[in-house]
Amino acid sequence: MSKKIIPLIERNASEELKAYFRDVSAEGGMPLDVHEELVFLEHCSGDVILSYINRFRFSERAEKIMLDKVPINVRVTYINYHGLCDEVQKYVIDQNLVDVAREFFKLRDLSDVDYLLVHGGSEMIRAYYDTHTFRTDEQILQLLRHKNSTLFTGYVNKGYFISDAIKHEIVRSENDAAFKALVYRYCRMFKSKAKNARDYKELVKKLSPYGLRSEQQIMVFDTFDRIMIEAMLMNIPLSVEAQDYMFKRNFDAQWFKLHVEHLYCVGGYRFEGENEAKLFRVLAKRNLDDCLTAFRHSDDVTFVKFASTDAVRKYIKNFWLTDDAQVALISGGNSALIKELLSRYTPEHGICWQAEVVLVKLNGRDLIDFYISFHTMCWEALEILKVSNPELHKKYYTLHQY
């Protein structure tokens, strides 16, 4: 670099320096040497430094100093243009420069992620997985075994993939906190997607990367770890093999009750084949079968779609259905259940208008006749009734004259 650069830097001759770097670049010139870089960073303003880094990067020593010396916008520009050399990345980790790390992680990845996991502070590691996933199971195991257990649970809550090998290790080591993070995340996803699911098996197939395979569920039972077993039964639908295993191992009815109260019928989930009959027998033996109907389901639409007729009948005697659940029940076409539902209403309180439309579309004369004997219908339902059953339409107006 020309000897004239130092006087220009010391004087902070901004315009001359900008022109100099522009001309040097155009001529294919060389970047500043280490001594010149240090003087440059000490004396020059942000806009001059920007004109330099638009063309050249700093040496390792100057990069470290630059992190503290330059304005934030200049630092961000430098990182986005050039990144940071490997040793400076380690320096950022060692000095716990979290703000600098966040700027770096936005567009760039570390050259040595293992160094971060061994030497980085908790906040630094969190800053990394805010924007990056870990590359290998070995790295995720390091996170799992970190003295700060919340790092792994935070990683899980980000929605990142956790392999079967890691799940196996979590269960094997009876890591309750990590296990609960896994199953809580799965349950959130399961219940969210269950609201619009049409096929339970298709639903669990889509979510299988986040859940527990049959052998893993059985492995949880074999730990005899109460916390893990309870967390699984509250948050994970059981495979047929795991259902069989509960009966084979003569699990207490209270465990079945816990599972039913939290997950049964959500998304169409039920015990399969003979297992459902076994389930009802186990619960009835301890007078716990009311668990299917004695609490309000947060998703009553799914319940009325998939629960047994007897369970739904008992449920609608105890709880008012939401509008969507009324529609779902009537759409199912079970005349006995529809009659039970309609019987719950009064002249002052009828089913929702959408359910009235579905009722008329079913064209069940006796059900419509029963309903209009004590309650009016919405205009949309009457228009359909006028076409589908003129006789009932005429009768309606003899009962409800406007």
N, C-alpha and C positions, 0 to 999 in steps of 0.2 A: 504494500500500500504506500502511496506517495507520502513523503515526510511532511507535506503541507497539511495532512489531515489532522494531526495533533493540535496545532494552533487553532484550526477551525473548530475542533471539538471543544477546546478549552474556552473559546470565546462563545460557544454555542451559536455559531453563525448559521442559523437555521436554514435560510434560503440557499446559502452557498453549499451547505452540507447536502441538502436535498438534491441540488443540481449536480453535486459531485457524485453522489451515489447513483444518480440516474445515468450520468455519463460513464462512470466506471462499469456499471452493469452493461451498458450498450457496447462497451469495448471488450466485454468478457473479462472484466477485472476480478481480482481476488478479494475475498472478505477481509475484514480487519483481523490483525493478529490478536493474541490474548491480551497483551498490554493495551493495545488500542481499544479493544472491547471494554475493558474495565474503566478506562478514562471516558469512553463514550457513554457508558451507562451512568457514570457519576455526574456528567455535566449536561447531557443533552435532554431536551424536552421530548414528550411523548410523540409528537408528530414527526420529529426527526428520526426517532427510533423506529417508528412505523415505516418511514421511507427506506430505512436500511433493511428491516426484516422482510419487507416485500420482495427483497432480492437475495438476502443471505440469512443463514441461521447462525446462532452463536456457538461457541465452543462449550464443552461440558462445564467448565468453571464459570464461564459467563452466564450460562443458562441458570445455574443455581442462584447467582446474584440477581439476575434479571427478575426472578420470581418475586423478590421483595422490593426491587427498586422501581419498576415501571408501573404506570397506572393500570387498572384492571383491564380496560379495553385493549391496551397494547399487549398485555399478557395473554388475553384470550385470543387475539389475532395471531400472536406468535404460536400458541399451542395449536390452533386450527391450521396454520400454514405448515408448521414444521414438526409438531409433536414435541416430545421431550426425549432426549437420549436415555438409554437404559439406566445408566448410573444416576441420572437426575430423577428418573421415576422412583428409584429406590430411595433417593434423598427425600423426595416428597413424602414417601411412606414413613421413613425414619423420623422426620421432623413433624409428622402428623399434620401436614398442610392440607387439611380437608377441603378448604375452599378451592385451592389450586387443583386438587384431585378431581373435584366435581367438574371443573371446567375441562379438564383433560378427558374424563370419562364420557363426556357428552358425545364426542366424535371419535375418540380413539380408545384403544384397548391396551392393557399392560403387556409388556413383553415377558414378564415373569409373575404370573398370578400366584404361584406358590409362595413367592417372597411376601406378597401381601398377606396371605393367610397365616404365615409364620410370624411376621414382624409388624403387621398393621394393627392399629387400634380398632376398636369396635365401630366407631363412627366412620372410619376410613373404609372398612369392609362393607358397611351398609351403603356408603356412597357408591361403591363399586357395583353392588348388585341392584342398585336402583336402575342401572342402565345396561348391565351385562349379566349373562348367566355364566355359571362355572362350566368349564369344558369337560371335566372328567369326574368319574365317581370318586376318585382319590381326593380331588379338591373338595367335593361335597362332604366326604367323610371328615376331612380336616375341619370343615365348618361345623359339622355335627358334633365333633369332639372338642370344639373350642370351649374355653372356660366360661365364656359368655353364652349361655344356652339360648338366649333370645335371638342370637344371630341366625341360627338355623330356622327357628319358627318364623322369623321375619322373611327369610328367603322363601319358605313354603308359602306364606301368605301372599307373596308376589305372584303366585300361580305358576312358578317354574316347575319343570318336569323333575320328578324324583324317581329314580330307577328302582326296579325290583330288588336289586342288590342292596341299595340303601335302605329300603323298607325292611328287608330281611334283617339287616344289622340293627335297625331301630327296635324291632320286636325281640331279636335275640338278646340285646343288651337291656331290654326292658326300660327303654328311655321314654318315660311317661310323657314328658313335656313335648318331645318331638313327635311322638305318636299322636297325641291329641291335636297337634297342629295339622298333621296329615288328614286325620279323619274329619276334623272340623271344616277344613277347606273342601273336602269331598262333599260333605253334607250341604254346604252352601251351594255348591254347583248343582248337586242332585236336586235339591228342592226348587231351585230357580228354574231349571230346565223341565222339571216334572210338571210345572203349571201348563205347559203347552205340549207335553208328550202324548203321543197316541199309542205308542208301543213300548212297554216296559223293557223288554229284552233289547230293543234297539237303543233305548236310552242308556242302559248300563253298559252296552257295548261301546258307545261313544265315550263314556266316562271311564272306561276300564283303565286307561293309563294313569288315572289319578286315584284309583281305588285299591283294594286288596284282593289278590287272587284267592281262590278257595283254600289252597294250602297255607297261605299266610293267615287267613281268618282262623283256621284250625290251630295254627301255631300260636296265635294270640290266646285262644282258649287254653292251650297247654301250658302257658306261662303261669297260670293261676294268679296273675297280677290283676287285682280287682279294678284298679284305675283304668288299665288298658281295656279290659273286657267291657267295663261299663261304657267307656268312650266309644268302643266299636259298636256295641249294641244300640247306642243312642244315635249313631251317625252313619252307619254303613249297612245297606241292605245285605242280607246274608245269601250266599250261594246255596244251592240245594245241598251240597256236601256239608256245608257248615250247619245248615238246619238239621240234617240227619245226625250230625255229631252232637248237637245239643241234646237231642232225644236219647242218643246212645249213651251219653255221659250223665243222663238223668239230671239235667240242670234244674235248679229250683224254679218254680213257677214265677217268682218275682222277677227273674231275669227275662222271661218271655214277656211279662207284662211291661217291663221297662222298654223293651224293643218295640212292642206293639204301639205303645203310647206315643212314641217318637217317629216311627217310620211306616207303620202298617197302612197300606193302600196308597201311600204317596207315590205318584207316578205310575200307579198300577201294580206296585209291589205287594206280593202276597206270598205266603208259604205255598209251595207247589205240591200238587198231587195229594197223597195221603197225609203229608205233613201239616196241611191246614186243619184237617180233622183232628190230628194229634194235638195241635196247638190249642184248639177250642176245648178238647177234653182236659188237657193239662190245666188250663185256666179255670174251667168250670169246676174241676176237682177242688180247687182252693177258693171258689167263689170270686174269681178275678176276671171272669169273662166280660164284666161290664166295662172293662178297659177299652173295649172297642167302641163303646157308645156313650160312655159317661163323661166324656170331655169334648169340648168344642174343637173340631178339626180346623186348623188354620187354612187348610185347602179342602173345603167341603165339596167342591166340584169333583175332585178326584175320588173322594170317599163315596159319593153317591154313584159314580160311574163303576167303581170296581168292588166295593164291599158287598157282602152277601145281602140277600133280600131281607133276612131277619134283622141283620145289623142295621141296615138303612131304616127299616121300619121303626126299630127302637130309637134310633138316633133322631128321626124327625118328630118323634113324640116329645123329645126333650129340648130340641133346639130349633130355632127358626133358620131356614136355609137362606143363604145369600141369593141374590137375583140370578147369578150365573149357575148356582147349584140347582135352583128351581128349574131352569131351562134344561140343565143336564139330566135331571131326574125324569122330567116329562119326555125328553127326547129319547130316553131309554125304552119307552113304550110299555113298561110294566104296569098294567091297568090297576092291579091291587095297590102297588106303591103310589101311583098317581092319586088314587082315591084316598089313601091315607094322608097324602100331602094336602089335598084340597080340603079334607075334613078339618084341618087345623085352622082354616081361615074363617072369617066372619064377614057380615055385610060391611063392616067398617074397615076390614083389613083383608085384602085379597092378594093373590099372587101378582108378581110384576107383569107389566104389559108384554114383555118379550116372552114370558112363559105362557101368557094367554094366547099369543100368536101360535106358539108351538102346539099348544093344546088343541086349537082349532084345526091346525094342519094335520094332526093325527086323525081327526075326524071320528073320534070315539063318541058316538051319540050319547051314551049313558053318562060319560064323564062330563061332557059339555052341558048336558041337561042338568046334572047335579050341581055344577058350578054356577050356572046362570040362575038356578033356583034361589040363590041368596046373594049373588054378587053381579055387578055390571061388568062389561067388557070394554076394552079399548076400541077405538075406531078401526085400527088396523086389523084386529081380530074379527070384528064384525063384517068388514068388507070381504074377508076370506070366507066367513061363515055364510054370507049372502049367496055365494056361488056354490060352495060345497054342500050346504045343507039348508036350502030355503025354508024348509019346515021349521027347523030350530031357530032360524033367523027371525021368522015371523013370531014364534013363541016368545022369543027374547023380548020383543017390543010389547007383548001383552003383559010381561012381568015388569019391565022397566020402561015406563013411558016418559019420554022427554018432553 
